[in-house]
Amino acid sequence: MMDLRFPLSDVKIEITGEKQFVDSPGYTEYGTHVNQHEFSFAIDSVAHYFARNGNFIQICPYQNASKHNIELYLNGSVYGAILHQRNILPLHGSGFLYRDQGMMVCGDSGVGKSSITTSFCMNGALFLTDDVSPVIFDKGRPMIWAISDRIKLWQDSLEQLKLPQKDLIQIQQDMMKYYFPVLTKSPEKVQLHQLFVLQIHEKPDFEFYEVNGVDKFVELRKQVYREEYLKGMPETEAQYLEKLIHISKSVRIVKVFRPQNIEIKETRTFLTEIAIKEIV
């Protein structure tokens, strides 16, 4: 039996030689099939995945697929599907606790969410989540559910941050990206206070603006992890509407544009200045 790491301990994971498929999918695209309670997803040379009811995952590995390749998609797209099935809102961002404020950096893949979060954690912050950030509610307050225990970093990020590459797990043989273990302990859930939507632009300097009014809801909706799955999950999408409105009313949202070739440290310093203004 393959021992796979997954954030949710109450989800049964079954390794099988037989594929299971979604019955009457409401959304189908690029090997992904989704309905309200089921999800299937196939990656060439890795595995076929099936998830149901937020508590069961079946994996049919392809020949010669490595454990780390299987875990990569298990803890990404499949994890997102399980959270959707549980009506737990996942945002595409990395979270940390800084100066008693729950913060999240959101944005497209490759924008620097993980490396910037790591930089903050090397300068006094506590790590909460990487890439997929579940948001739950406690007495009406949106909380980052901190159940991640490692972060994915590219080799150039490790070099910039002066972190050792030796003994780290390489995620894929053809990808210079590694799992970096998180050593800091954090509370299980932390109130979300500030959310930064990071984007790369061609200008030489940073730019930013605060998102206000109905635009906050629109921006948040864009940051839902694997939001395309919701096309096949109308009940979940309806429930998320209220949650996103509630978050937009209580969380500060800032859109930040960074230069393409800027160092991680400089981006962290810029975000720190923006964040502290709100804390003060």
C-alpha positions as a Markdown table, in Angstrom:
| # | Residue | x | y | z |
|---|---|---|---|---|
| 1 | Met | 0.0 | 0.0 | 0.0 |
| 2 | Met | 1.3 | 3.4 | -1.0 |
| 3 | Asp | 1.6 | 5.8 | 2.0 |
| 4 | Leu | 0.4 | 9.1 | 0.6 |
| 5 | Arg | 0.4 | 12.5 | 2.5 |
| 6 | Phe | -2.9 | 14.3 | 2.4 |
| 7 | Pro | -4.1 | 17.2 | 4.7 |
| 8 | Leu | -7.4 | 15.7 | 5.7 |
| 9 | Ser | -7.0 | 12.6 | 7.9 |
| 10 | Asp | -10.6 | 11.7 | 7.8 |
| 11 | Val | -10.6 | 11.1 | 4.0 |
| 12 | Lys | -10.3 | 7.4 | 3.0 |
| 13 | Ile | -7.8 | 7.0 | 0.2 |
| 14 | Glu | -7.9 | 3.7 | -1.8 |
| 15 | Ile | -5.3 | 2.6 | -4.4 |
| 16 | Thr | -6.9 | 0.4 | -7.1 |
| 17 | Gly | -6.3 | -1.0 | -10.5 |
| 18 | Glu | -9.8 | -0.1 | -11.7 |
| 19 | Lys | -10.9 | 3.4 | -12.8 |
| 20 | Gln | -14.1 | 4.9 | -11.5 |
| 21 | Phe | -16.0 | 7.6 | -13.3 |
| 22 | Val | -18.5 | 10.4 | -12.6 |
| 23 | Asp | -22.1 | 9.7 | -13.2 |
| 24 | Ser | -23.8 | 12.4 | -15.3 |
| 25 | Pro | -21.2 | 15.1 | -15.0 |
| 26 | Gly | -22.3 | 18.7 | -15.1 |
| 27 | Tyr | -18.9 | 19.9 | -16.1 |
| 28 | Thr | -16.4 | 18.2 | -18.4 |
| 29 | Glu | -13.1 | 19.6 | -19.7 |
| 30 | Tyr | -9.5 | 18.3 | -20.3 |
| 31 | Gly | -10.0 | 14.9 | -18.6 |
| 32 | Thr | -11.9 | 16.5 | -15.6 |
| 33 | His | -15.5 | 15.5 | -14.9 |
| 34 | Val | -17.6 | 17.0 | -12.1 |
| 35 | Asn | -21.0 | 16.8 | -10.6 |
| 36 | Gln | -22.3 | 17.9 | -7.2 |
| 37 | His | -20.9 | 14.9 | -5.3 |
| 38 | Glu | -18.4 | 13.3 | -7.6 |
| 39 | Phe | -15.1 | 14.2 | -9.3 |
| 40 | Ser | -12.7 | 12.4 | -11.6 |
| 41 | Phe | -9.4 | 13.6 | -13.0 |
| 42 | Ala | -6.7 | 12.0 | -15.2 |
| 43 | Ile | -3.1 | 13.0 | -15.7 |
| 44 | Asp | -1.0 | 11.2 | -18.4 |
| 45 | Ser | 1.7 | 9.0 | -16.9 |
| 46 | Val | 0.6 | 9.7 | -13.4 |
| 47 | Ala | -2.9 | 8.5 | -12.3 |
| 48 | His | -6.6 | 8.5 | -12.7 |
| 49 | Tyr | -8.3 | 10.0 | -9.6 |
| 50 | Phe | -11.9 | 9.8 | -8.4 |
| 51 | Ala | -13.3 | 11.6 | -5.4 |
| 52 | Arg | -16.8 | 11.4 | -3.8 |
| 53 | Asn | -18.8 | 13.1 | -1.1 |
| 54 | Gly | -15.8 | 14.9 | 0.4 |
| 55 | Asn | -14.6 | 11.8 | 2.3 |
| 56 | Phe | -13.4 | 9.2 | -0.3 |
| 57 | Ile | -10.6 | 9.2 | -2.9 |
| 58 | Gln | -9.8 | 6.4 | -5.3 |
| 59 | Ile | -6.5 | 6.5 | -7.1 |
| 60 | Cys | -5.6 | 4.3 | -10.1 |
| 61 | Pro | -1.8 | 4.9 | -10.6 |
| 62 | Tyr | -0.4 | 4.5 | -14.1 |
| 63 | Gln | 2.7 | 2.3 | -14.7 |
| 64 | Asn | 5.9 | 3.7 | -13.3 |
| 65 | Ala | 4.2 | 6.7 | -11.7 |
| 66 | Ser | 6.2 | 7.9 | -8.7 |
| 67 | Lys | 4.7 | 8.6 | -5.3 |
| 68 | His | 5.7 | 12.2 | -5.4 |
| 69 | Asn | 4.0 | 12.8 | -8.8 |
| 70 | Ile | 0.8 | 11.1 | -7.5 |
| 71 | Glu | 0.9 | 13.3 | -4.3 |
| 72 | Leu | 1.4 | 16.5 | -6.4 |
| 73 | Tyr | -2.1 | 16.2 | -8.0 |
| 74 | Leu | -3.6 | 14.6 | -5.0 |
| 75 | Asn | -2.7 | 17.6 | -2.9 |
| 76 | Gly | -3.7 | 20.1 | -5.6 |
| 77 | Ser | -6.7 | 19.5 | -7.9 |
| 78 | Val | -8.1 | 16.5 | -6.0 |
| 79 | Tyr | -7.7 | 18.3 | -2.6 |
| 80 | Gly | -9.6 | 21.3 | -4.1 |
| 81 | Ala | -12.4 | 19.0 | -5.3 |
| 82 | Ile | -12.7 | 17.4 | -1.8 |
| 83 | Leu | -13.0 | 20.8 | -0.2 |
| 84 | His | -15.6 | 21.9 | -2.7 |
| 85 | Gln | -17.6 | 18.7 | -1.9 |
| 86 | Arg | -17.5 | 19.6 | 1.7 |
| 87 | Asn | -18.6 | 23.2 | 1.0 |
| 88 | Ile | -15.3 | 24.5 | 2.4 |
| 89 | Leu | -14.2 | 27.5 | 0.4 |
| 90 | Pro | -10.6 | 27.0 | -0.9 |
| 91 | Leu | -8.8 | 30.1 | -2.2 |
| 92 | His | -5.8 | 29.9 | -4.5 |
| 93 | Gly | -3.3 | 31.5 | -2.1 |
| 94 | Ser | -0.7 | 30.9 | 0.6 |
| 95 | Gly | -1.4 | 32.1 | 4.2 |
| 96 | Phe | 0.7 | 33.2 | 7.2 |
| 97 | Leu | 0.2 | 34.9 | 10.5 |
| 98 | Tyr | 2.1 | 38.2 | 10.8 |
| 99 | Arg | 1.9 | 40.6 | 13.7 |
| 100 | Asp | -1.3 | 38.9 | 14.9 |
| 101 | Gln | -2.9 | 39.3 | 11.5 |
| 102 | Gly | -4.0 | 36.5 | 9.3 |
| 103 | Met | -2.7 | 37.3 | 5.8 |
| 104 | Met | -3.0 | 35.6 | 2.4 |
| 105 | Val | -1.2 | 36.1 | -0.9 |
| 106 | Cys | -3.3 | 35.0 | -3.8 |
| 107 | Gly | -2.8 | 35.0 | -7.6 |
| 108 | Asp | -2.1 | 32.8 | -10.6 |
| 109 | Ser | 0.4 | 30.0 | -10.6 |
| 110 | Gly | 4.0 | 31.3 | -10.8 |
| 111 | Val | 3.3 | 34.8 | -9.4 |
| 112 | Gly | 5.3 | 34.1 | -6.2 |
| 113 | Lys | 2.8 | 33.1 | -3.5 |
| 114 | Ser | 4.9 | 30.3 | -1.9 |
| 115 | Ser | 8.3 | 32.1 | -2.1 |
| 116 | Ile | 6.9 | 35.3 | -0.6 |
| 117 | Thr | 5.1 | 33.4 | 2.2 |
| 118 | Thr | 8.3 | 31.6 | 2.9 |
| 119 | Ser | 10.2 | 34.9 | 3.1 |
| 120 | Phe | 7.7 | 36.2 | 5.6 |
| 121 | Cys | 8.0 | 33.1 | 7.7 |
| 122 | Met | 11.8 | 33.6 | 7.7 |
| 123 | Asn | 11.2 | 37.0 | 9.1 |
| 124 | Gly | 8.8 | 36.5 | 12.1 |
| 125 | Ala | 5.6 | 35.1 | 10.5 |
| 126 | Leu | 4.0 | 31.7 | 11.2 |
| 127 | Phe | 3.2 | 29.5 | 8.2 |
| 128 | Leu | -0.4 | 28.5 | 7.7 |
| 129 | Thr | -1.1 | 27.3 | 4.1 |
| 130 | Asp | 0.5 | 26.8 | 0.7 |
| 131 | Asp | -1.2 | 27.3 | -2.6 |
| 132 | Val | -4.6 | 25.9 | -1.5 |
| 133 | Ser | -6.0 | 27.8 | 1.5 |
| 134 | Pro | -9.3 | 26.6 | 3.0 |
| 135 | Val | -11.4 | 29.3 | 4.6 |
| 136 | Ile | -13.8 | 28.2 | 7.3 |
| 137 | Phe | -16.0 | 30.4 | 9.6 |
| 138 | Asp | -16.0 | 30.7 | 13.4 |
| 139 | Lys | -18.7 | 32.9 | 14.9 |
| 140 | Gly | -19.1 | 34.6 | 11.6 |
| 141 | Arg | -15.4 | 35.4 | 11.2 |
| 142 | Pro | -13.5 | 34.0 | 8.1 |
| 143 | Met | -10.6 | 31.9 | 9.3 |
| 144 | Ile | -7.7 | 30.4 | 7.4 |
| 145 | Trp | -7.7 | 26.7 | 8.2 |
| 146 | Ala | -4.0 | 25.9 | 8.8 |
| 147 | Ile | -3.6 | 22.2 | 7.9 |
| 148 | Ser | -0.6 | 22.4 | 5.5 |
| 149 | Asp | 2.8 | 21.1 | 6.7 |
| 150 | Arg | 5.1 | 21.8 | 3.7 |
| 151 | Ile | 5.6 | 24.3 | 1.0 |
| 152 | Lys | 6.6 | 24.0 | -2.7 |
| 153 | Leu | 9.5 | 26.1 | -3.8 |
| 154 | Trp | 11.4 | 26.4 | -7.1 |
| 155 | Gln | 15.1 | 26.0 | -7.1 |
| 156 | Asp | 15.7 | 29.7 | -7.8 |
| 157 | Ser | 13.5 | 30.6 | -4.9 |
| 158 | Leu | 15.6 | 28.3 | -2.6 |
| 159 | Glu | 18.7 | 30.0 | -3.8 |
| 160 | Gln | 17.4 | 33.5 | -3.3 |
| 161 | Leu | 16.2 | 32.6 | 0.2 |
| 162 | Lys | 19.5 | 30.9 | 0.9 |
| 163 | Leu | 17.7 | 27.7 | 1.9 |
| 164 | Pro | 19.4 | 24.3 | 1.6 |
| 165 | Gln | 18.4 | 22.1 | -1.4 |
| 166 | Lys | 20.2 | 19.1 | 0.0 |
| 167 | Asp | 17.9 | 16.2 | 1.1 |
| 168 | Leu | 14.7 | 18.0 | -0.1 |
| 169 | Ile | 12.2 | 15.9 | -2.1 |
| 170 | Gln | 12.1 | 16.9 | -5.8 |
| 171 | Ile | 8.5 | 16.9 | -6.9 |
| 172 | Gln | 9.0 | 15.7 | -10.4 |
| 173 | Gln | 12.2 | 14.6 | -12.2 |
| 174 | Asp | 11.7 | 17.2 | -15.0 |
| 175 | Met | 10.7 | 20.0 | -12.6 |
| 176 | Met | 13.2 | 21.9 | -10.4 |
| 177 | Lys | 10.7 | 22.3 | -7.7 |
| 178 | Tyr | 11.0 | 20.9 | -4.2 |
| 179 | Tyr | 8.9 | 20.2 | -1.0 |
| 180 | Phe | 10.3 | 22.3 | 1.8 |
| 181 | Pro | 9.2 | 21.2 | 5.3 |
| 182 | Val | 7.7 | 23.8 | 7.6 |
| 183 | Leu | 9.1 | 23.8 | 11.1 |
| 184 | Thr | 7.1 | 26.6 | 12.7 |
| 185 | Lys | 4.0 | 25.7 | 14.6 |
| 186 | Ser | 0.8 | 27.7 | 14.2 |
| 187 | Pro | -2.8 | 27.7 | 15.5 |
| 188 | Glu | -5.2 | 25.4 | 13.7 |
| 189 | Lys | -7.2 | 28.4 | 12.5 |
| 190 | Val | -6.4 | 32.1 | 12.2 |
| 191 | Gln | -8.7 | 34.9 | 11.3 |
| 192 | Leu | -8.2 | 36.3 | 7.8 |
| 193 | His | -7.6 | 40.0 | 8.0 |
| 194 | Gln | -5.7 | 41.0 | 4.8 |
| 195 | Leu | -5.6 | 39.4 | 1.4 |
| 196 | Phe | -3.1 | 40.5 | -1.3 |
| 197 | Val | -3.9 | 39.6 | -5.0 |
| 198 | Leu | -0.4 | 39.5 | -6.6 |
| 199 | Gln | 0.1 | 40.1 | -10.3 |
| 200 | Ile | 3.1 | 40.5 | -12.5 |
| 201 | His | 3.3 | 43.5 | -14.8 |
| 202 | Glu | 5.9 | 44.9 | -17.3 |
| 203 | Lys | 6.5 | 48.2 | -15.4 |
| 204 | Pro | 9.8 | 48.7 | -13.5 |
| 205 | Asp | 8.1 | 49.6 | -10.2 |
| 206 | Phe | 5.5 | 48.3 | -7.8 |
| 207 | Glu | 1.9 | 49.5 | -8.0 |
| 208 | Phe | -1.0 | 48.7 | -5.8 |
| 209 | Tyr | -4.6 | 49.8 | -5.0 |
| 210 | Glu | -7.2 | 48.8 | -2.5 |
| 211 | Val | -10.2 | 46.9 | -3.8 |
| 212 | Asn | -13.5 | 48.3 | -2.6 |
| 213 | Gly | -17.2 | 47.8 | -2.9 |
| 214 | Val | -18.7 | 45.2 | -5.2 |
| 215 | Asp | -15.2 | 44.8 | -6.8 |
| 216 | Lys | -14.1 | 43.0 | -3.6 |
| 217 | Phe | -16.6 | 40.2 | -4.3 |
| 218 | Val | -15.6 | 40.0 | -7.9 |
| 219 | Glu | -11.9 | 39.8 | -7.1 |
| 220 | Leu | -12.5 | 37.1 | -4.4 |
| 221 | Arg | -14.5 | 35.1 | -6.8 |
| 222 | Lys | -11.6 | 35.0 | -9.2 |
| 223 | Gln | -9.3 | 33.6 | -6.4 |
| 224 | Val | -11.5 | 30.5 | -5.7 |
| 225 | Tyr | -9.2 | 27.5 | -6.2 |
| 226 | Arg | -10.4 | 25.4 | -9.2 |
| 227 | Glu | -13.4 | 27.7 | -9.6 |
| 228 | Glu | -14.2 | 25.9 | -12.9 |
| 229 | Tyr | -15.4 | 22.9 | -10.9 |
| 230 | Leu | -18.3 | 24.9 | -9.6 |
| 231 | Lys | -19.8 | 24.8 | -13.1 |
| 232 | Gly | -20.8 | 21.3 | -12.2 |
| 233 | Met | -21.6 | 22.0 | -8.6 |
| 234 | Pro | -24.5 | 24.5 | -8.5 |
| 235 | Glu | -25.4 | 23.8 | -4.8 |
| 236 | Thr | -21.9 | 24.6 | -3.7 |
| 237 | Glu | -21.6 | 27.7 | -5.9 |
| 238 | Ala | -24.8 | 29.0 | -4.3 |
| 239 | Gln | -23.4 | 28.5 | -0.8 |
| 240 | Tyr | -20.2 | 30.1 | -1.8 |
| 241 | Leu | -22.0 | 33.3 | -2.8 |
| 242 | Glu | -22.9 | 34.1 | 0.7 |
| 243 | Lys | -19.4 | 33.2 | 2.0 |
| 244 | Leu | -17.7 | 35.4 | -0.5 |
| 245 | Ile | -19.9 | 38.3 | 0.3 |
| 246 | His | -19.2 | 37.9 | 4.0 |
| 247 | Ile | -15.5 | 37.8 | 3.4 |
| 248 | Ser | -15.6 | 40.8 | 1.2 |
| 249 | Lys | -17.3 | 42.8 | 4.0 |
| 250 | Ser | -14.7 | 41.9 | 6.7 |
| 251 | Val | -11.3 | 41.4 | 4.9 |
| 252 | Arg | -9.1 | 44.1 | 3.4 |
| 253 | Ile | -8.2 | 43.2 | -0.2 |
| 254 | Val | -5.3 | 44.9 | -2.0 |
| 255 | Lys | -4.3 | 44.3 | -5.6 |
| 256 | Val | -0.5 | 44.4 | -6.0 |
| 257 | Phe | 1.5 | 44.6 | -9.3 |
| 258 | Arg | 5.1 | 43.6 | -9.1 |
| 259 | Pro | 7.9 | 43.8 | -11.7 |
| 260 | Gln | 8.8 | 40.6 | -13.5 |
| 261 | Asn | 12.4 | 40.3 | -12.3 |
| 262 | Ile | 12.1 | 41.5 | -8.8 |
| 263 | Glu | 13.7 | 39.7 | -5.9 |
| 264 | Ile | 11.6 | 37.9 | -3.3 |
| 265 | Lys | 12.9 | 40.1 | -0.5 |
| 266 | Glu | 11.9 | 43.3 | -2.2 |
| 267 | Thr | 8.4 | 42.0 | -2.8 |
| 268 | Arg | 8.1 | 41.0 | 0.9 |
| 269 | Thr | 9.3 | 44.4 | 2.0 |
| 270 | Phe | 6.8 | 46.2 | -0.2 |
| 271 | Leu | 3.9 | 44.0 | 1.1 |
| 272 | Thr | 5.1 | 44.5 | 4.7 |
| 273 | Glu | 4.8 | 48.3 | 4.2 |
| 274 | Ile | 1.3 | 47.9 | 2.9 |
| 275 | Ala | 0.2 | 45.5 | 5.6 |
| 276 | Ile | 1.6 | 47.6 | 8.5 |
| 277 | Lys | -0.3 | 50.7 | 7.4 |
| 278 | Glu | -3.5 | 48.8 | 8.1 |
| 279 | Ile | -2.2 | 47.4 | 11.4 |
| 280 | Val | -1.1 | 50.8 | 12.7 |
